[in-house]
Amino acid sequence: MYSKSTALYDDYHCFINFPAQAAHLREMIEERRPNARTLLDVACGTANHLKELRNRFEVEGADITPGMLEVARRKCPGVPFHLTDMAELSLEKTFDVVTCLFSSVSYVKTLPRLHEAIARMASHVAPGGLLMIEPFFGPDDYWVNHVVANHCDQPKLKITWMYVTEREDRIGRWTIHYLVGRPEGVEHFTELHEVGLFTPEEYQDALRQAGITEVTLHPTGVFGRGMYIGTRS
């Protein structure tokens, strides 16, 4: 999904306060597991959160996009990063905390793959550790025909990215149009994004079947869409 925009990912997300989000996540972890030492971020992207969290935890990251991990490795030298689909995650080790943020879990698209991804993430949580997953909107609250526009304004870089939300059955879809302006000219390209629309019951059932207990839904999470937090039994 990010094959064309990877190099610009941090620029066009300039409106997100990643340090504040990482601090909030750290507080949520310490409230529940004050002795947590190791953390794996699944779908870590360019490691904006891990860059902050590595000061508190021994961190690792996993992502399906090679370009994202190239940026992440430059940003966090010495941190292990793994190229993998979250539904095929297999690192042969466990962590005190496993996170999947920014609704990235919805990119599995189908309910069977949701179960596979959550089961693989849960298998990497140490007994008594935390699994923290931020969901996307469900089929009942996903907005259709909603126009979204975001902007980056730097002296020598202007980015506008815009899309209209669409839906086909249980799949949310949008084609992002990017306008990238630099002193040498303006570039336009598009990227298609498709995500699964899962109900709260489907998320909770997948967590339960993966052996995650004491599941609660934090009302906001990091990005404002809520966060499922559970313990591996």
Protein Blocks (a to p, Z undefined) as FASTA:
>chain_A
ZZmmmmmmmmmmmmpcfklmmmmmmmmmmmmmmmbfbdcdehklnolmmmmmmmmmccdd
ddfblklmmmmmmmmghiacddddfklgcehpacfbdcdehhlmmmnopaklmmmmmmmm
mmmpcehiacdddddddfklccehiacddddddfkbccddddddddehjaccdddddddd
dfkbccddddddddddddfklmmmmmmmnopahiacdfklmnonopaddddZZ
